[in-house]
Amino acid sequence: MTPDDTHSHSDAADAVAEGAEALADARRRLADVPPEVVVVNHVMGLYELAAIHLSAEPPRLAEAALAIDAVACLVEGLGTRLGPEHDTLSTALSNIRLAFVQIKGAKG
């Protein structure tokens, strides 16, 4: 083993340790956030994913439908357990479903 190999191994070990520490820190911070906030953020990410696929040229309806169905599973399945954002998410779900139907109808 050359001195360079030893140095590279040490750098790699340091990088792994830093990554593990960063992951542990992220997990501690996430544990302090109410679960409904995390779930709502994921729902909004899925909503945005659906919107991206609907606005593609041409629209990617199958991909949008999957994202919309995932939003529906969470919003309708969890209901008011999502907290105060439930009504907003229900409205957003209705709007993205309407957009899907309109785009699909325009496409023929």
Beta strands, then each sheet from edge to edge (+ up, - down):
end
